[in-house]
Amino acid sequence: MPTSKTQKIINDLTEKIESGELVPGAQIPSAAELRAQYGVSITVVRGAINWLKAKGLVEGHSGLGVFVVEREE
């Protein structure tokens, strides 16, 4: 089953967070970096980041970027 561009970014970042590659407090790549890496529009990147925020995996800090949150186990 094909995966949407947004879902691919969500899956990749979620996997990196869950595996510990991106630790709590780590900054995820910028929207521009994600656009270039995945060859997608800013709308696709924003959609993925907004989903990750809604799930409580990351949080945005105005002017600083988006960071992995500390998770309760």
PDB file of N, H, CA, C and O in Angstrom:
ATOM      1  N   MET A   1       0.845  -1.187   0.000  1.00  0.00           N
ATOM      2  CA  MET A   1       0.000   0.000   0.000  1.00  0.00           C
ATOM      3  C   MET A   1       0.888   1.247   0.000  1.00  0.00           C
ATOM      4  O   MET A   1       1.788   1.366   0.831  1.00  0.00           O
ATOM      5  N   PRO A   2       0.640   2.164  -0.917  1.00  0.00           N
ATOM      6  CA  PRO A   2       1.490   3.356  -0.985  1.00  0.00           C
ATOM      7  C   PRO A   2       1.327   4.242   0.253  1.00  0.00           C
ATOM      8  O   PRO A   2       0.247   4.327   0.838  1.00  0.00           O
ATOM      9  N   THR A   3       2.409   4.887   0.629  1.00  0.00           N
ATOM     10  H   THR A   3       3.286   4.817   0.153  1.00  0.00           H
ATOM     11  CA  THR A   3       2.405   5.782   1.773  1.00  0.00           C
ATOM     12  C   THR A   3       2.464   7.212   1.261  1.00  0.00           C
ATOM     13  O   THR A   3       3.241   7.518   0.357  1.00  0.00           O
ATOM     14  N   SER A   4       1.644   8.093   1.837  1.00  0.00           N
ATOM     15  H   SER A   4       1.013   7.845   2.571  1.00  0.00           H
ATOM     16  CA  SER A   4       1.667   9.496   1.413  1.00  0.00           C
ATOM     17  C   SER A   4       3.004  10.130   1.792  1.00  0.00           C
ATOM     18  O   SER A   4       3.729   9.623   2.648  1.00  0.00           O
ATOM     19  N   LYS A   5       3.309  11.226   1.150  1.00  0.00           N
ATOM     20  H   LYS A   5       2.720  11.638   0.454  1.00  0.00           H
ATOM     21  CA  LYS A   5       4.554  11.934   1.445  1.00  0.00           C
ATOM     22  C   LYS A   5       4.567  12.404   2.895  1.00  0.00           C
ATOM     23  O   LYS A   5       5.588  12.315   3.576  1.00  0.00           O
ATOM     24  N   THR A   6       3.430  12.901   3.357  1.00  0.00           N
ATOM     25  H   THR A   6       2.600  12.973   2.803  1.00  0.00           H
ATOM     26  CA  THR A   6       3.338  13.346   4.745  1.00  0.00           C
ATOM     27  C   THR A   6       3.572  12.180   5.694  1.00  0.00           C
ATOM     28  O   THR A   6       4.317  12.301   6.666  1.00  0.00           O
ATOM     29  N   GLN A   7       2.931  11.047   5.408  1.00  0.00           N
ATOM     30  H   GLN A   7       2.325  10.949   4.619  1.00  0.00           H
ATOM     31  CA  GLN A   7       3.056   9.876   6.285  1.00  0.00           C
ATOM     32  C   GLN A   7       4.479   9.357   6.303  1.00  0.00           C
ATOM     33  O   GLN A   7       4.934   8.875   7.340  1.00  0.00           O
ATOM     34  N   LYS A   8       5.196   9.436   5.198  1.00  0.00           N
ATOM     35  H   LYS A   8       4.826   9.828   4.355  1.00  0.00           H
ATOM     36  CA  LYS A   8       6.594   8.982   5.155  1.00  0.00           C
ATOM     37  C   LYS A   8       7.441   9.794   6.125  1.00  0.00           C
ATOM     38  O   LYS A   8       8.251   9.228   6.859  1.00  0.00           O
ATOM     39  N   ILE A   9       7.265  11.107   6.138  1.00  0.00           N
ATOM     40  H   ILE A   9       6.607  11.567   5.542  1.00  0.00           H
ATOM     41  CA  ILE A   9       8.020  11.961   7.059  1.00  0.00           C
ATOM     42  C   ILE A   9       7.641  11.632   8.497  1.00  0.00           C
ATOM     43  O   ILE A   9       8.510  11.514   9.361  1.00  0.00           O
ATOM     44  N   ILE A  10       6.345  11.484   8.755  1.00  0.00           N
ATOM     45  H   ILE A  10       5.638  11.580   8.053  1.00  0.00           H
ATOM     46  CA  ILE A  10       5.866  11.128  10.091  1.00  0.00           C
ATOM     47  C   ILE A  10       6.497   9.813  10.536  1.00  0.00           C
ATOM     48  O   ILE A  10       7.018   9.713  11.646  1.00  0.00           O
ATOM     49  N   ASN A  11       6.449   8.814   9.671  1.00  0.00           N
ATOM     50  H   ASN A  11       6.026   8.896   8.769  1.00  0.00           H
ATOM     51  CA  ASN A  11       7.003   7.499  10.010  1.00  0.00           C
ATOM     52  C   ASN A  11       8.499   7.582  10.301  1.00  0.00           C
ATOM     53  O   ASN A  11       8.979   7.021  11.286  1.00  0.00           O
ATOM     54  N   ASP A  12       9.231   8.287   9.437  1.00  0.00           N
ATOM     55  H   ASP A  12       8.841   8.742   8.637  1.00  0.00           H
ATOM     56  CA  ASP A  12      10.683   8.382   9.605  1.00  0.00           C
ATOM     57  C   ASP A  12      11.055   9.087  10.906  1.00  0.00           C
ATOM     58  O   ASP A  12      11.909   8.606  11.651  1.00  0.00           O
ATOM     59  N   LEU A  13      10.416  10.225  11.183  1.00  0.00           N
ATOM     60  H   LEU A  13       9.722  10.615  10.578  1.00  0.00           H
ATOM     61  CA  LEU A  13      10.743  10.975  12.393  1.00  0.00           C
ATOM     62  C   LEU A  13      10.298  10.222  13.645  1.00  0.00           C
ATOM     63  O   LEU A  13      11.008  10.215  14.651  1.00  0.00           O
ATOM     64  N   THR A  14       9.132   9.590  13.589  1.00  0.00           N
ATOM     65  H   THR A  14       8.555   9.595  12.772  1.00  0.00           H
ATOM     66  CA  THR A  14       8.659   8.801  14.738  1.00  0.00           C
ATOM     67  C   THR A  14       9.627   7.670  15.033  1.00  0.00           C
ATOM     68  O   THR A  14       9.945   7.410  16.194  1.00  0.00           O
ATOM     69  N   GLU A  15      10.098   6.994  13.992  1.00  0.00           N
ATOM     70  H   GLU A  15       9.840   7.205  13.049  1.00  0.00           H
ATOM     71  CA  GLU A  15      11.053   5.897  14.171  1.00  0.00           C
ATOM     72  C   GLU A  15      12.347   6.403  14.814  1.00  0.00           C
ATOM     73  O   GLU A  15      12.900   5.751  15.699  1.00  0.00           O
ATOM     74  N   LYS A  16      12.825   7.562  14.367  1.00  0.00           N
ATOM     75  H   LYS A  16      12.375   8.091  13.647  1.00  0.00           H
ATOM     76  CA  LYS A  16      14.057   8.124  14.930  1.00  0.00           C
ATOM     77  C   LYS A  16      13.874   8.506  16.396  1.00  0.00           C
ATOM     78  O   LYS A  16      14.793   8.356  17.202  1.00  0.00           O
ATOM     79  N   ILE A  17      12.678   9.004  16.739  1.00  0.00           N
ATOM     80  H   ILE A  17      11.932   9.126  16.084  1.00  0.00           H
ATOM     81  CA  ILE A  17      12.399   9.370  18.127  1.00  0.00           C
ATOM     82  C   ILE A  17      12.306   8.107  18.986  1.00  0.00           C
ATOM     83  O   ILE A  17      12.907   8.034  20.058  1.00  0.00           O
ATOM     84  N   GLU A  18      11.561   7.129  18.518  1.00  0.00           N
ATOM     85  H   GLU A  18      11.072   7.189  17.647  1.00  0.00           H
ATOM     86  CA  GLU A  18      11.358   5.906  19.301  1.00  0.00           C
ATOM     87  C   GLU A  18      12.628   5.073  19.444  1.00  0.00           C
ATOM     88  O   GLU A  18      12.809   4.388  20.450  1.00  0.00           O
ATOM     89  N   SER A  19      13.508   5.128  18.446  1.00  0.00           N
ATOM     90  H   SER A  19      13.361   5.685  17.628  1.00  0.00           H
ATOM     91  CA  SER A  19      14.751   4.358  18.507  1.00  0.00           C
ATOM     92  C   SER A  19      15.819   5.047  19.359  1.00  0.00           C
ATOM     93  O   SER A  19      16.828   4.439  19.716  1.00  0.00           O
ATOM     94  N   GLY A  20      15.584   6.325  19.679  1.00  0.00           N
ATOM     95  H   GLY A  20      14.764   6.819  19.389  1.00  0.00           H
ATOM     96  CA  GLY A  20      16.565   7.070  20.463  1.00  0.00           C
ATOM     97  C   GLY A  20      17.567   7.814  19.616  1.00  0.00           C
ATOM     98  O   GLY A  20      18.457   8.477  20.147  1.00  0.00           O
ATOM     99  N   GLU A  21      17.435   7.714  18.287  1.00  0.00           N
ATOM    100  H   GLU A  21      16.712   7.175  17.855  1.00  0.00           H
ATOM    101  CA  GLU A  21      18.333   8.474  17.409  1.00  0.00           C
ATOM    102  C   GLU A  21      18.116   9.976  17.636  1.00  0.00           C
ATOM    103  O   GLU A  21      19.067  10.758  17.623  1.00  0.00           O
ATOM    104  N   LEU A  22      16.858  10.363  17.842  1.00  0.00           N
ATOM    105  H   LEU A  22      16.086   9.727  17.852  1.00  0.00           H
ATOM    106  CA  LEU A  22      16.522  11.735  18.222  1.00  0.00           C
ATOM    107  C   LEU A  22      16.079  11.669  19.689  1.00  0.00           C
ATOM    108  O   LEU A  22      14.987  11.191  19.995  1.00  0.00           O
ATOM    109  N   VAL A  23      16.933  12.151  20.582  1.00  0.00           N
ATOM    110  H   VAL A  23      17.820  12.540  20.333  1.00  0.00           H
ATOM    111  CA  VAL A  23      16.672  12.069  22.018  1.00  0.00           C
ATOM    112  C   VAL A  23      15.833  13.265  22.475  1.00  0.00           C
ATOM    113  O   VAL A  23      15.771  14.281  21.782  1.00  0.00           O
ATOM    114  N   PRO A  24      15.189  13.146  23.640  1.00  0.00           N
ATOM    115  CA  PRO A  24      14.441  14.296  24.169  1.00  0.00           C
ATOM    116  C   PRO A  24      15.326  15.532  24.239  1.00  0.00           C
ATOM    117  O   PRO A  24      16.459  15.480  24.717  1.00  0.00           O
ATOM    118  N   GLY A  25      14.787  16.640  23.753  1.00  0.00           N
ATOM    119  H   GLY A  25      13.867  16.683  23.364  1.00  0.00           H
ATOM    120  CA  GLY A  25      15.539  17.888  23.707  1.00  0.00           C
ATOM    121  C   GLY A  25      16.249  18.118  22.395  1.00  0.00           C
ATOM    122  O   GLY A  25      16.691  19.232  22.116  1.00  0.00           O
ATOM    123  N   ALA A  26      16.368  17.072  21.576  1.00  0.00           N
ATOM    124  H   ALA A  26      16.010  16.167  21.803  1.00  0.00           H
ATOM    125  CA  ALA A  26      17.042  17.212  20.281  1.00  0.00           C
ATOM    126  C   ALA A  26      16.152  17.998  19.321  1.00  0.00           C
ATOM    127  O   ALA A  26      14.929  17.856  19.319  1.00  0.00           O
ATOM    128  N   GLN A  27      16.789  18.817  18.519  1.00  0.00           N
ATOM    129  H   GLN A  27      17.782  18.933  18.521  1.00  0.00           H
ATOM    130  CA  GLN A  27      16.056  19.579  17.512  1.00  0.00           C
ATOM    131  C   GLN A  27      15.907  18.717  16.260  1.00  0.00           C
ATOM    132  O   GLN A  27      16.872  18.109  15.798  1.00  0.00           O
ATOM    133  N   ILE A  28      14.691  18.671  15.717  1.00  0.00           N
ATOM    134  H   ILE A  28      13.907  19.164  16.093  1.00  0.00           H
ATOM    135  CA  ILE A  28      14.512  17.948  14.463  1.00  0.00           C
ATOM    136  C   ILE A  28      14.980  18.856  13.330  1.00  0.00           C
ATOM    137  O   ILE A  28      15.088  20.067  13.521  1.00  0.00           O
ATOM    138  N   PRO A  29      15.258  18.291  12.151  1.00  0.00           N
ATOM    139  CA  PRO A  29      15.697  19.133  11.037  1.00  0.00           C
ATOM    140  C   PRO A  29      14.680  20.230  10.741  1.00  0.00           C
ATOM    141  O   PRO A  29      13.481  20.054  10.958  1.00  0.00           O
ATOM    142  N   SER A  30      15.168  21.351  10.249  1.00  0.00           N
ATOM    143  H   SER A  30      16.142  21.494  10.073  1.00  0.00           H
ATOM    144  CA  SER A  30      14.290  22.475   9.920  1.00  0.00           C
ATOM    145  C   SER A  30      13.347  22.093   8.781  1.00  0.00           C
ATOM    146  O   SER A  30      13.571  21.112   8.072  1.00  0.00           O
ATOM    147  N   ALA A  31      12.299  22.881   8.624  1.00  0.00           N
ATOM    148  H   ALA A  31      12.117  23.678   9.200  1.00  0.00           H
ATOM    149  CA  ALA A  31      11.346  22.644   7.540  1.00  0.00           C
ATOM    150  C   ALA A  31      12.063  22.673   6.192  1.00  0.00           C
ATOM    151  O   ALA A  31      11.772  21.857   5.318  1.00  0.00           O
ATOM    152  N   ALA A  32      12.989  23.596   6.023  1.00  0.00           N
ATOM    153  H   ALA A  32      13.225  24.259   6.734  1.00  0.00           H
ATOM    154  CA  ALA A  32      13.732  23.684   4.759  1.00  0.00           C
ATOM    155  C   ALA A  32      14.567  22.424   4.529  1.00  0.00           C
ATOM    156  O   ALA A  32      14.642  21.919   3.409  1.00  0.00           O
ATOM    157  N   GLU A  33      15.196  21.920   5.595  1.00  0.00           N
ATOM    158  H   GLU A  33      15.136  22.331   6.505  1.00  0.00           H
ATOM    159  CA  GLU A  33      15.999  20.697   5.472  1.00  0.00           C
ATOM    160  C   GLU A  33      15.110  19.502   5.137  1.00  0.00           C
ATOM    161  O   GLU A  33      15.467  18.672   4.301  1.00  0.00           O
ATOM    162  N   LEU A  34      13.950  19.417   5.794  1.00  0.00           N
ATOM    163  H   LEU A  34      13.661  20.091   6.473  1.00  0.00           H
ATOM    164  CA  LEU A  34      13.037  18.312   5.506  1.00  0.00           C
ATOM    165  C   LEU A  34      12.493  18.404   4.078  1.00  0.00           C
ATOM    166  O   LEU A  34      12.351  17.386   3.402  1.00  0.00           O
ATOM    167  N   ARG A  35      12.193  19.608   3.625  1.00  0.00           N
ATOM    168  H   ARG A  35      12.308  20.435   4.175  1.00  0.00           H
ATOM    169  CA  ARG A  35      11.730  19.795   2.241  1.00  0.00           C
ATOM    170  C   ARG A  35      12.768  19.263   1.266  1.00  0.00           C
ATOM    171  O   ARG A  35      12.438  18.529   0.335  1.00  0.00           O
ATOM    172  N   ALA A  36      14.018  19.635   1.485  1.00  0.00           N
ATOM    173  H   ALA A  36      14.286  20.231   2.242  1.00  0.00           H
ATOM    174  CA  ALA A  36      15.092  19.209   0.587  1.00  0.00           C
ATOM    175  C   ALA A  36      15.317  17.700   0.680  1.00  0.00           C
ATOM    176  O   ALA A  36      15.505  17.035  -0.339  1.00  0.00           O
ATOM    177  N   GLN A  37      15.297  17.164   1.890  1.00  0.00           N
ATOM    178  H   GLN A  37      15.144  17.704   2.718  1.00  0.00           H
ATOM    179  CA  GLN A  37      15.561  15.741   2.101  1.00  0.00           C
ATOM    180  C   GLN A  37      14.504  14.865   1.436  1.00  0.00           C
ATOM    181  O   GLN A  37      14.827  13.841   0.833  1.00  0.00           O
ATOM    182  N   TYR A  38      13.249  15.269   1.549  1.00  0.00           N
ATOM    183  H   TYR A  38      12.987  16.100   2.039  1.00  0.00           H
ATOM    184  CA  TYR A  38      12.154  14.439   1.037  1.00  0.00           C
ATOM    185  C   TYR A  38      11.625  14.909  -0.319  1.00  0.00           C
ATOM    186  O   TYR A  38      10.803  14.224  -0.928  1.00  0.00           O
ATOM    187  N   GLY A  39      12.079  16.052  -0.795  1.00  0.00           N
ATOM    188  H   GLY A  39      12.748  16.609  -0.301  1.00  0.00           H
ATOM    189  CA  GLY A  39      11.623  16.561  -2.087  1.00  0.00           C
ATOM    190  C   GLY A  39      10.139  16.884  -2.105  1.00  0.00           C
ATOM    191  O   GLY A  39       9.432  16.569  -3.062  1.00  0.00           O
ATOM    192  N   VAL A  40       9.671  17.527  -1.020  1.00  0.00           N
ATOM    193  H   VAL A  40      10.245  17.784  -0.243  1.00  0.00           H
ATOM    194  CA  VAL A  40       8.248  17.827  -0.881  1.00  0.00           C
ATOM    195  C   VAL A  40       8.029  19.318  -0.652  1.00  0.00           C
ATOM    196  O   VAL A  40       8.977  20.083  -0.475  1.00  0.00           O
ATOM    197  N   SER A  41       6.762  19.712  -0.659  1.00  0.00           N
ATOM    198  H   SER A  41       5.991  19.091  -0.802  1.00  0.00           H
ATOM    199  CA  SER A  41       6.413  21.110  -0.423  1.00  0.00           C
ATOM    200  C   SER A  41       6.427  21.424   1.065  1.00  0.00           C
ATOM    201  O   SER A  41       6.427  20.524   1.904  1.00  0.00           O
ATOM    202  N   ILE A  42       6.440  22.712   1.377  1.00  0.00           N
ATOM    203  H   ILE A  42       6.441  23.444   0.695  1.00  0.00           H
ATOM    204  CA  ILE A  42       6.390  23.149   2.773  1.00  0.00           C
ATOM    205  C   ILE A  42       5.075  22.718   3.411  1.00  0.00           C
ATOM    206  O   ILE A  42       5.028  22.461   4.614  1.00  0.00           O
ATOM    207  N   THR A  43       4.020  22.637   2.629  1.00  0.00           N
ATOM    208  H   THR A  43       4.058  22.845   1.652  1.00  0.00           H
ATOM    209  CA  THR A  43       2.717  22.205   3.145  1.00  0.00           C
ATOM    210  C   THR A  43       2.785  20.773   3.668  1.00  0.00           C
ATOM    211  O   THR A  43       2.221  20.466   4.718  1.00  0.00           O
ATOM    212  N   VAL A  44       3.468  19.905   2.945  1.00  0.00           N
ATOM    213  H   VAL A  44       3.927  20.154   2.092  1.00  0.00           H
ATOM    214  CA  VAL A  44       3.634  18.508   3.358  1.00  0.00           C
ATOM    215  C   VAL A  44       4.435  18.452   4.658  1.00  0.00           C
ATOM    216  O   VAL A  44       4.068  17.730   5.585  1.00  0.00           O
ATOM    217  N   VAL A  45       5.524  19.210   4.725  1.00  0.00           N
ATOM    218  H   VAL A  45       5.822  19.796   3.972  1.00  0.00           H
ATOM    219  CA  VAL A  45       6.370  19.228   5.925  1.00  0.00           C
ATOM    220  C   VAL A  45       5.578  19.748   7.122  1.00  0.00           C
ATOM    221  O   VAL A  45       5.635  19.166   8.205  1.00  0.00           O
ATOM    222  N   ARG A  46       4.845  20.833   6.934  1.00  0.00           N
ATOM    223  H   ARG A  46       4.798  21.307   6.054  1.00  0.00           H
ATOM    224  CA  ARG A  46       4.054  21.400   8.036  1.00  0.00           C
ATOM    225  C   ARG A  46       3.006  20.405   8.524  1.00  0.00           C
ATOM    226  O   ARG A  46       2.759  20.290   9.724  1.00  0.00           O
ATOM    227  N   GLY A  47       2.397  19.694   7.592  1.00  0.00           N
ATOM    228  H   GLY A  47       2.597  19.787   6.617  1.00  0.00           H
ATOM    229  CA  GLY A  47       1.405  18.692   7.961  1.00  0.00           C
ATOM    230  C   GLY A  47       2.007  17.610   8.844  1.00  0.00           C
ATOM    231  O   GLY A  47       1.407  17.202   9.838  1.00  0.00           O
ATOM    232  N   ALA A  48       3.187  17.151   8.476  1.00  0.00           N
ATOM    233  H   ALA A  48       3.675  17.482   7.668  1.00  0.00           H
ATOM    234  CA  ALA A  48       3.866  16.109   9.253  1.00  0.00           C
ATOM    235  C   ALA A  48       4.248  16.632  10.636  1.00  0.00           C
ATOM    236  O   ALA A  48       4.032  15.953  11.639  1.00  0.00           O
ATOM    237  N   ILE A  49       4.805  17.819  10.688  1.00  0.00           N
ATOM    238  H   ILE A  49       4.981  18.371   9.873  1.00  0.00           H
ATOM    239  CA  ILE A  49       5.215  18.392  11.975  1.00  0.00           C
ATOM    240  C   ILE A  49       4.000  18.648  12.864  1.00  0.00           C
ATOM    241  O   ILE A  49       4.046  18.399  14.069  1.00  0.00           O
ATOM    242  N   ASN A  50       2.920  19.140  12.276  1.00  0.00           N
ATOM    243  H   ASN A  50       2.882  19.342  11.298  1.00  0.00           H
ATOM    244  CA  ASN A  50       1.705  19.376  13.062  1.00  0.00           C
ATOM    245  C   ASN A  50       1.151  18.076  13.628  1.00  0.00           C
ATOM    246  O   ASN A  50       0.646  18.062  14.751  1.00  0.00           O
ATOM    247  N   TRP A  51       1.235  16.987  12.873  1.00  0.00           N
ATOM    248  H   TRP A  51       1.645  16.999  11.961  1.00  0.00           H
ATOM    249  CA  TRP A  51       0.772  15.688  13.364  1.00  0.00           C
ATOM    250  C   TRP A  51       1.630  15.238  14.542  1.00  0.00           C
ATOM    251  O   TRP A  51       1.110  14.769  15.554  1.00  0.00           O
ATOM    252  N   LEU A  52       2.951  15.385  14.403  1.00  0.00           N
ATOM    253  H   LEU A  52       3.373  15.766  13.580  1.00  0.00           H
ATOM    254  CA  LEU A  52       3.862  14.991  15.482  1.00  0.00           C
ATOM    255  C   LEU A  52       3.613  15.834  16.740  1.00  0.00           C
ATOM    256  O   LEU A  52       3.692  15.324  17.858  1.00  0.00           O
ATOM    257  N   LYS A  53       3.313  17.123  16.551  1.00  0.00           N
ATOM    258  H   LYS A  53       3.249  17.537  15.643  1.00  0.00           H
ATOM    259  CA  LYS A  53       2.984  17.992  17.691  1.00  0.00           C
ATOM    260  C   LYS A  53       1.697  17.520  18.350  1.00  0.00           C
ATOM    261  O   LYS A  53       1.618  17.444  19.576  1.00  0.00           O
ATOM    262  N   ALA A  54       0.687  17.202  17.542  1.00  0.00           N
ATOM    263  H   ALA A  54       0.751  17.263  16.546  1.00  0.00           H
ATOM    264  CA  ALA A  54      -0.610  16.759  18.072  1.00  0.00           C
ATOM    265  C   ALA A  54      -0.465  15.464  18.867  1.00  0.00           C
ATOM    266  O   ALA A  54      -1.197  15.244  19.832  1.00  0.00           O
ATOM    267  N   LYS A  55       0.466  14.615  18.474  1.00  0.00           N
ATOM    268  H   LYS A  55       1.061  14.793  17.690  1.00  0.00           H
ATOM    269  CA  LYS A  55       0.697  13.350  19.173  1.00  0.00           C
ATOM    270  C   LYS A  55       1.616  13.513  20.384  1.00  0.00           C
ATOM    271  O   LYS A  55       1.861  12.554  21.116  1.00  0.00           O
ATOM    272  N   GLY A  56       2.120  14.721  20.589  1.00  0.00           N
ATOM    273  H   GLY A  56       1.921  15.500  19.994  1.00  0.00           H
ATOM    274  CA  GLY A  56       2.956  14.974  21.756  1.00  0.00           C
ATOM    275  C   GLY A  56       4.387  14.492  21.627  1.00  0.00           C
ATOM    276  O   GLY A  56       5.083  14.337  22.630  1.00  0.00           O
ATOM    277  N   LEU A  57       4.833  14.252  20.400  1.00  0.00           N
ATOM    278  H   LEU A  57       4.267  14.378  19.585  1.00  0.00           H
ATOM    279  CA  LEU A  57       6.208  13.782  20.190  1.00  0.00           C
ATOM    280  C   LEU A  57       7.203  14.935  20.108  1.00  0.00           C
ATOM    281  O   LEU A  57       8.361  14.796  20.502  1.00  0.00           O
ATOM    282  N   VAL A  58       6.745  16.069  19.594  1.00  0.00           N
ATOM    283  H   VAL A  58       5.804  16.182  19.274  1.00  0.00           H
ATOM    284  CA  VAL A  58       7.614  17.238  19.440  1.00  0.00           C
ATOM    285  C   VAL A  58       6.852  18.486  19.868  1.00  0.00           C
ATOM    286  O   VAL A  58       5.624  18.482  19.964  1.00  0.00           O
ATOM    287  N   GLU A  59       7.606  19.553  20.123  1.00  0.00           N
ATOM    288  H   GLU A  59       8.603  19.556  20.046  1.00  0.00           H
ATOM    289  CA  GLU A  59       6.985  20.841  20.410  1.00  0.00           C
ATOM    290  C   GLU A  59       7.803  21.931  19.744  1.00  0.00           C
ATOM    291  O   GLU A  59       9.027  21.845  19.648  1.00  0.00           O
ATOM    292  N   GLY A  60       7.102  22.955  19.288  1.00  0.00           N
ATOM    293  H   GLY A  60       6.108  23.025  19.367  1.00  0.00           H
ATOM    294  CA  GLY A  60       7.767  24.067  18.637  1.00  0.00           C
ATOM    295  C   GLY A  60       8.086  25.174  19.622  1.00  0.00           C
ATOM    296  O   GLY A  60       7.327  25.432  20.556  1.00  0.00           O
ATOM    297  N   HIS A  61       9.215  25.821  19.404  1.00  0.00           N
ATOM    298  H   HIS A  61       9.832  25.611  18.646  1.00  0.00           H
ATOM    299  CA  HIS A  61       9.614  26.982  20.191  1.00  0.00           C
ATOM    300  C   HIS A  61       9.865  28.112  19.201  1.00  0.00           C
ATOM    301  O   HIS A  61      10.803  28.063  18.406  1.00  0.00           O
ATOM    302  N   SER A  62       9.023  29.115  19.260  1.00  0.00           N
ATOM    303  H   SER A  62       8.260  29.155  19.906  1.00  0.00           H
ATOM    304  CA  SER A  62       9.056  30.207  18.296  1.00  0.00           C
ATOM    305  C   SER A  62      10.461  30.779  18.130  1.00  0.00           C
ATOM    306  O   SER A  62      11.116  31.171  19.096  1.00  0.00           O
ATOM    307  N   GLY A  63      10.897  30.813  16.886  1.00  0.00           N
ATOM    308  H   GLY A  63      10.366  30.495  16.101  1.00  0.00           H
ATOM    309  CA  GLY A  63      12.200  31.361  16.563  1.00  0.00           C
ATOM    310  C   GLY A  63      13.368  30.416  16.796  1.00  0.00           C
ATOM    311  O   GLY A  63      14.495  30.713  16.399  1.00  0.00           O
ATOM    312  N   LEU A  64      13.109  29.282  17.435  1.00  0.00           N
ATOM    313  H   LEU A  64      12.194  29.041  17.758  1.00  0.00           H
ATOM    314  CA  LEU A  64      14.190  28.346  17.742  1.00  0.00           C
ATOM    315  C   LEU A  64      14.118  27.059  16.932  1.00  0.00           C
ATOM    316  O   LEU A  64      15.143  26.543  16.486  1.00  0.00           O
ATOM    317  N   GLY A  65      12.903  26.537  16.741  1.00  0.00           N
ATOM    318  H   GLY A  65      12.070  26.956  17.103  1.00  0.00           H
ATOM    319  CA  GLY A  65      12.754  25.298  15.994  1.00  0.00           C
ATOM    320  C   GLY A  65      11.797  24.352  16.693  1.00  0.00           C
ATOM    321  O   GLY A  65      11.040  24.738  17.584  1.00  0.00           O
ATOM    322  N   VAL A  66      11.855  23.098  16.259  1.00  0.00           N
ATOM    323  H   VAL A  66      12.470  22.785  15.535  1.00  0.00           H
ATOM    324  CA  VAL A  66      10.983  22.054  16.792  1.00  0.00           C
ATOM    325  C   VAL A  66      11.868  21.013  17.470  1.00  0.00           C
ATOM    326  O   VAL A  66      12.882  20.583  16.920  1.00  0.00           O
ATOM    327  N   PHE A  67      11.459  20.615  18.688  1.00  0.00           N
ATOM    328  H   PHE A  67      10.636  20.964  19.135  1.00  0.00           H
ATOM    329  CA  PHE A  67      12.285  19.760  19.514  1.00  0.00           C
ATOM    330  C   PHE A  67      11.515  18.538  19.993  1.00  0.00           C
ATOM    331  O   PHE A  67      10.300  18.591  20.184  1.00  0.00           O
ATOM    332  N   VAL A  68      12.232  17.442  20.183  1.00  0.00           N
ATOM    333  H   VAL A  68      13.219  17.399  20.027  1.00  0.00           H
ATOM    334  CA  VAL A  68      11.662  16.217  20.720  1.00  0.00           C
ATOM    335  C   VAL A  68      11.341  16.458  22.193  1.00  0.00           C
ATOM    336  O   VAL A  68      12.151  17.019  22.931  1.00  0.00           O
ATOM    337  N   VAL A  69      10.147  16.026  22.613  1.00  0.00           N
ATOM    338  H   VAL A  69       9.489  15.570  22.014  1.00  0.00           H
ATOM    339  CA  VAL A  69       9.750  16.208  24.006  1.00  0.00           C
ATOM    340  C   VAL A  69      10.150  15.002  24.851  1.00  0.00           C
ATOM    341  O   VAL A  69      10.349  13.900  24.340  1.00  0.00           O
ATOM    342  N   GLU A  70      10.260  15.239  26.146  1.00  0.00           N
ATOM    343  H   GLU A  70      10.097  16.134  26.562  1.00  0.00           H
ATOM    344  CA  GLU A  70      10.518  14.151  27.104  1.00  0.00           C
ATOM    345  C   GLU A  70       9.250  13.329  27.183  1.00  0.00           C
ATOM    346  O   GLU A  70       8.162  13.884  27.342  1.00  0.00           O
ATOM    347  N   ARG A  71       9.371  12.012  27.076  1.00  0.00           N
ATOM    348  H   ARG A  71      10.255  11.561  26.947  1.00  0.00           H
ATOM    349  CA  ARG A  71       8.198  11.153  27.077  1.00  0.00           C
ATOM    350  C   ARG A  71       8.091  10.358  28.359  1.00  0.00           C
ATOM    351  O   ARG A  71       9.080   9.873  28.908  1.00  0.00           O
ATOM    352  N   GLU A  72       6.863  10.239  28.817  1.00  0.00           N
ATOM    353  H   GLU A  72       6.058  10.633  28.371  1.00  0.00           H
ATOM    354  CA  GLU A  72       6.585   9.416  30.002  1.00  0.00           C
ATOM    355  C   GLU A  72       6.498   7.975  29.533  1.00  0.00           C
ATOM    356  O   GLU A  72       5.807   7.684  28.557  1.00  0.00           O
ATOM    357  N   GLU A  73       7.180   7.078  30.205  1.00  0.00           N
ATOM    358  H   GLU A  73       7.742   7.315  30.998  1.00  0.00           H
ATOM    359  CA  GLU A  73       7.127   5.658  29.825  1.00  0.00           C
ATOM    360  C   GLU A  73       6.117   4.933  30.663  1.00  0.00           C
ATOM    361  O   GLU A  73       5.925   3.729  30.495  1.00  0.00           O
TER     362      GLU A  73
END
